[in-house]
Amino acid sequence: MKKLILFFITLNSIAVFAQNNQEGRLYNVNSLRDIKLLINKDETHCFLHKGGAYGLIYDLQTGKQVKEVVFYGFTKDSGFKTHFFDYKNDKALIAGFDQSGNQSEHIFLWDEASGKFHAGKDLPTNHGIVHDIIGDEIVYAFPKFAKDKKGKTNFNKIEESFVQFYNWKTQKWRLHTYPFEIKDIIDSRSVAIFKDGNKVKFLDLNTLSFLKHTSNAYDALVTYYTDGKVYAAIHKEGVDRIAPVNPNTLQAGRFQKAPSSNYLDYYSGEMRKYHVRLEGSKNVDQDYDVDLIINNKENGDRKTIRITTSDKEQIELVSTRIDAIEEQRLNKANDILNEKYAGQIAELKEWEVNFDWLPNEYTHNYNHVKGRDVTNYKMSKRLFRTPNTTTYAIGKISECDDSKTFLVMLRGPQAEGTESVFAVLKTDHYGNRLQYQIIARSVASNLGYTQMDEFSISTSYNKTTIHVVENYMGEKRNRQYTIYCNN
């Protein structure tokens, strides 16, 4: 079986796999809350996933599974949180947060049409969630509120809102500002909702023109899973009030108390053609069975599809398939990097032998410190380009799966005498500099030392902590630095 699976992967080494006689299944599901549901813009397909690295795509008309999505292996820890899905011409477009290495607001994007996966390091960071994707442009949007005299943000007073378009192919930005508060973007329509006083107005993101209709104010469109109806919603502590909404004008009717305040009881967006939801219950083995329920709103047709499995043999098939895909991707990525950085890897190996391991608890002693001169090594010349400086290898601090950390000293002349700079250097396994932190200095002149900083280094598991006492002409100040394995 494994040989057949590996052959299949070799021919289809991309993130989304069309299934023939092998269907994917979600497993180890404890409740409906474990599964995320996303519907594409044209409302023809849905994407279901448990976690962000594995999911299933279903055709809403036929109820058939059309794709198995596997993101394992694109990054080492495969930490993804998907929040955008589209599907056109039998190709998926999926985006969300790349949380690999505990990164904050790094975006990943899978563009099946071009066959490319963009990890967090490839795309802009700290712009919030992906609200929409139009063509080759990611749409970000956020408000800017005024501040009072004390510098505190006044959330009742808007200054302006930003709508940003980023083309991931050309790496170019477009920015537009509006004097209203952005509330949400209806990605199924590519329409932004702006609050203007007690009204909301609607911006067509394709034309950047406002629609002629306005409505009494609301925050977003939601679909209540219980009845399948689309509502305009006002958020307070959860979903506070809802109102029916005109599908042609987006105008809200009369608001009333929401049947549930829990966000998880609503789909964030509109279901116009279908009512899609999940039903689940524990089976005799105390595992959780989940069914995908698809109700066609136009003709009343209902389909029920089992999307989970507790069958050990089927779980093993899916798990083996995922493991094989992940291993192949990681090996392929390593092979590419090893070939690309073959010269640097050799330089790092030659340079690294000059560093003896430091103890996990290291206190620097100026009287006993020893260092090897590594100034003329290719690695030093590439990473340290300070003229008239001698580079010394003091010791190796740590080695992790993706990085190595060293203590180095750079010595050279300056106005007050001879300066020795101690720094922590973190590289990847290919000799690329990931982080460089100067931690301490000593400055010696004919009259003695004008500066002699004290420091100690403590290393445990996945981080290194450096405690420093800066000592410049008798004045002391404490500092602390932390170097992590994964970022």
Disulfide bonds with the S-S distance in Angstrom:
Cys400-Cys485 1.79
